C-alpha cells in the first residue's frame, strides 16, 4: 500500500476562504490558519503540522504562499517533500506593483475586501490590512540566487504566461537559480490562473 502524502495549500496574502472557490471535495479538511507572523518567511512555525502530527508535507503555494513554500524548502527542508510554487517572487524587483492597481488584480483585491469584512474578527479594517500587505510586497522577500541555490528538493516554478504582477524574467531567474527545478508556464492565464482556468 502506498504511503499517504500530506499536501498543504499556502495562499496569497489577501486570501480568505479560497478553498470554496475551487469547489473542493467536502472530505478535504481545510485548516484556517497561518504559517507566518506577517512576514514572508520569517517567524514560520509548524504548529498546525505538529498538532496534526504531520512531519513532512508537499506544499502548493500561490503568490505569497509560494514564497513561504520556497523559504520553507530553503530553511526547513526536513519538513518539506516538494514544492509547486505558483506566481512567486524572491525579491521585490520581481513584482510590478503598478499592476496591483489594475484589473484583474484590483478586481480580486476588491473581492478580498468583501471576504475580509465577512470573515474577519476585525471587519472594517481592511484598508489598514491592505496597507501592511502592500508594504510587505514593496520590501519583501529578499533572497538572492545563492539562497535559492540551497534548495535541493523537487520544485516546480510556475506562473501564468500573462501574469500582470510577477515579471516573467524574474520567474525564469528563479527557475535557473534552483538546480533541477521545472519551469512551467500556464497558457492564457494571469496571477489568478486557478480561478481563470481551473
C-alpha positions as CSV (number, residue, x, y, z in Angstrom):
1,X,0.0,0.0,0.0
2,X,1.3,3.4,-0.9
3,X,2.1,5.8,1.9
4,X,-0.2,8.8,2.1
5,X,1.2,12.3,1.4
6,X,0.1,15.4,3.2
7,X,-0.5,18.4,1.0
8,X,-0.6,21.9,2.3
9,X,-2.0,24.8,0.2
10,X,-0.5,28.2,1.0
11,X,-2.4,31.0,-0.5
12,X,-1.7,34.7,-1.3
13,X,-1.6,37.4,1.3
14,X,-5.2,38.6,0.7
15,X,-6.8,35.1,0.5
16,X,-9.8,34.3,2.7
17,X,-11.6,31.0,2.4
18,X,-10.4,30.4,-1.1
19,X,-11.0,26.6,-0.9
20,X,-14.6,27.3,-1.7
21,X,-13.6,28.9,-5.0
22,X,-12.1,25.7,-6.2
23,X,-15.2,23.6,-5.4
24,X,-13.0,21.4,-3.2
25,X,-14.2,17.9,-2.2
26,X,-16.0,18.2,1.2
27,X,-13.9,15.4,2.5
28,X,-10.8,17.6,2.2
29,X,-10.1,19.1,5.6
30,X,-9.2,22.8,5.4
31,X,-7.5,24.5,8.4
32,X,-7.9,28.3,8.5
33,X,-4.5,29.3,10.0
34,X,-1.2,30.9,9.1
35,X,2.3,29.6,8.8
36,X,3.9,33.0,9.3
37,X,3.9,36.1,11.6
38,X,3.1,38.6,8.8
39,X,6.4,38.5,7.0
40,X,7.3,36.3,4.1
41,X,9.3,33.5,5.5
42,X,10.5,34.8,8.9
43,X,8.9,33.6,12.1
44,X,7.5,30.5,10.3
45,X,6.1,27.9,12.7
46,X,4.7,24.5,12.2
47,X,2.1,24.4,15.0
48,X,-0.7,23.1,12.7
49,X,1.5,20.5,11.2
50,X,2.8,19.5,14.6
51,X,-0.8,19.4,16.0
52,X,-1.9,17.1,13.2
53,X,1.3,15.0,13.6
54,X,2.4,15.8,10.0
55,X,6.2,15.5,9.9
56,X,6.7,16.4,6.3
57,X,4.3,17.7,3.6
58,X,4.3,18.7,0.0
59,X,3.4,22.4,-0.5
60,X,1.4,24.1,-3.2
61,X,1.9,27.8,-2.9
62,X,0.2,30.7,-4.7
63,X,1.9,34.2,-4.6
64,X,2.8,34.9,-1.0
65,X,2.1,31.3,-0.2
66,X,4.5,30.2,-2.9
67,X,7.2,32.4,-1.4
68,X,6.6,30.9,2.0
69,X,6.8,27.4,0.4
70,X,10.1,28.1,-1.2
71,X,11.5,29.7,2.0
72,X,10.5,26.5,3.9
73,X,12.3,24.4,1.3
74,X,15.4,26.6,1.8
75,X,15.4,26.9,5.6
76,X,13.5,23.8,6.8
77,X,13.8,21.1,4.1
78,X,13.2,18.3,6.6
79,X,9.6,19.4,6.8
80,X,9.0,19.7,3.0
81,X,8.9,16.9,0.5
82,X,8.4,19.1,-2.7
83,X,7.1,22.5,-3.8
84,X,4.8,23.7,-6.5
85,X,5.4,27.5,-6.4
86,X,2.9,29.5,-8.5
87,X,3.4,33.2,-9.1
88,X,6.2,33.7,-6.6
89,X,8.9,36.3,-6.4
90,X,12.0,36.1,-4.2
91,X,12.9,39.8,-4.1
92,X,10.9,43.0,-4.6
93,X,12.4,43.5,-8.1
94,X,10.3,40.6,-9.4
95,X,7.0,42.5,-8.8
96,X,5.3,45.1,-10.9
97,X,3.4,46.9,-8.1
98,X,1.6,49.2,-10.5
99,X,-0.2,46.1,-11.8
100,X,-1.9,45.6,-8.5
101,X,-3.9,48.8,-9.2
102,X,-5.4,47.4,-12.5
103,X,-7.8,44.6,-13.3
104,X,-7.7,41.7,-12.9
105,X,-5.6,42.2,-9.8
106,X,-7.6,45.1,-8.5
107,X,-10.8,43.0,-9.0
108,X,-9.5,40.3,-6.8
109,X,-8.4,42.9,-4.2
110,X,-12.0,44.1,-4.0
111,X,-13.2,40.6,-3.6
112,X,-10.7,40.2,-0.8
113,X,-12.2,43.3,0.8
114,X,-15.6,41.7,0.8
115,X,-14.3,38.4,2.2
116,X,-12.3,40.3,4.9
117,X,-15.4,42.2,6.0
118,X,-17.4,39.0,6.1
119,X,-14.9,36.7,7.7
120,X,-12.5,38.8,9.8
121,X,-12.9,39.3,13.6
122,X,-12.0,43.0,12.8
123,X,-14.4,43.9,9.9
124,X,-14.0,47.4,8.6
125,X,-10.2,47.4,9.0
126,X,-9.3,46.1,5.5
127,X,-7.6,49.3,4.4
128,X,-5.1,49.0,7.3
129,X,-4.5,45.4,6.5
130,X,-4.0,46.1,2.8
131,X,-1.5,48.9,3.6
132,X,0.5,46.4,5.7
133,X,0.4,43.8,2.9
134,X,1.4,46.5,0.4
135,X,4.4,47.4,2.5
136,X,5.4,43.8,2.7
137,X,5.1,43.5,-1.1
138,X,7.3,46.6,-1.5
139,X,10.1,45.3,0.8
140,X,10.0,41.5,1.0
141,X,11.2,38.9,0.4
142,X,14.9,39.4,-0.1
143,X,16.5,36.2,-1.2
144,X,19.1,36.1,-3.9
145,X,20.3,33.3,-6.3
146,X,22.8,31.9,-3.7
147,X,20.0,31.4,-1.2
148,X,17.7,29.8,-3.7
149,X,20.6,27.5,-4.8
150,X,20.4,25.9,-1.4
151,X,17.0,24.3,-2.3
152,X,17.6,20.7,-3.3
153,X,14.0,19.4,-3.1
154,X,11.8,18.8,-6.2
155,X,10.5,22.2,-7.2
156,X,8.2,23.4,-9.9
157,X,8.4,27.2,-10.6
158,X,5.0,28.0,-12.2
159,X,3.3,31.1,-13.5
160,X,0.6,32.3,-15.9
161,X,2.0,33.4,-19.2
162,X,0.1,36.7,-18.7
163,X,0.8,37.4,-15.0
164,X,0.3,41.1,-14.5
165,X,2.2,41.3,-11.2
166,X,5.2,38.9,-11.4
167,X,7.7,39.7,-14.1
168,X,8.4,36.8,-16.4
169,X,12.2,37.4,-16.4
170,X,12.1,37.0,-12.6
171,X,10.2,33.7,-12.9
172,X,12.9,32.4,-15.3
173,X,15.6,33.7,-12.9
174,X,14.1,31.8,-10.0
175,X,14.0,28.6,-12.1
176,X,17.6,29.0,-13.1
177,X,18.6,29.6,-9.5
178,X,17.1,26.3,-8.2
179,X,19.0,23.3,-9.6
180,X,16.8,20.8,-11.1
181,X,13.6,22.9,-10.8
182,X,11.0,22.6,-13.5
183,X,9.7,25.8,-15.2
184,X,6.0,25.7,-16.2
185,X,4.0,28.4,-17.9
186,X,0.2,28.2,-17.8
187,X,-1.2,29.3,-21.1
188,X,-3.5,32.3,-21.3
189,X,-3.7,32.9,-17.5
190,X,-2.5,35.5,-15.1
191,X,-1.8,35.8,-11.4
192,X,-5.2,34.2,-10.8
193,X,-4.9,31.1,-13.1
194,X,-6.6,28.8,-10.7
195,X,-9.8,30.8,-11.0
196,X,-9.4,31.7,-14.7
197,X,-8.8,28.1,-15.9
198,X,-9.3,25.6,-13.0
